[in-house]
Amino acid sequence: IDDIVSNNPKVVEDYKQGKEKALGFFVGQVMKATKGQANPSVVNKLLRERLGRE
């Protein structure tokens, strides 16, 4: 998750400006990186925590 967030600063900025679709982009990237093995609910929660503290 950290790598995906670090490599997409523009999308992080979009999310911080209230664009919820940016979160969907990150969830999609994590699912792609894990070949669909990640639990989307957990990924969503972790991303919200990660993006909230930046």
C-alpha positions in Angstrom: 0.0 0.0 0.0 2.8 2.4 0.9 4.5 1.9 -2.5 1.3 2.5 -4.4 0.5 5.7 -2.4 4.1 6.9 -2.7 4.1 6.4 -6.5 0.8 8.3 -7.0 1.1 11.7 -5.3 -1.4 13.3 -7.7 -4.1 10.8 -6.8 -3.3 11.3 -3.0 -3.9 15.0 -3.6 -7.2 14.3 -5.4 -8.4 12.2 -2.5 -7.5 14.9 0.0 -9.6 17.3 -2.0 -12.6 15.1 -1.5 -12.5 13.0 -4.7 -13.7 9.6 -3.3 -13.0 7.9 -6.7 -9.3 8.3 -6.0 -9.7 5.8 -3.2 -11.2 3.3 -5.7 -8.2 3.8 -7.9 -5.9 2.8 -5.0 -8.1 -0.2 -4.1 -7.9 -1.3 -7.7 -4.1 -0.9 -7.8 -3.7 -3.0 -4.6 -6.0 -5.7 -6.0 -4.0 -5.7 -9.2 -0.7 -5.9 -7.3 -2.0 -8.8 -5.1 -3.6 -10.5 -8.1 -7.0 -10.2 -6.4 -5.9 -11.9 -3.2 -6.5 -8.9 -1.0 -9.7 -8.3 0.9 -11.1 -5.1 -0.6 -12.8 -4.1 2.8 -9.4 -4.4 4.6 -7.6 -2.6 1.8 -10.2 0.2 1.9 -9.7 0.6 5.7 -5.9 0.6 5.5 -5.9 3.1 2.7 -8.2 5.5 4.6 -5.9 5.2 7.6 -2.7 5.7 5.5 -4.1 8.7 3.6 -5.5 10.3 6.7 -2.2 10.6 8.3 -0.3 12.2 5.5 
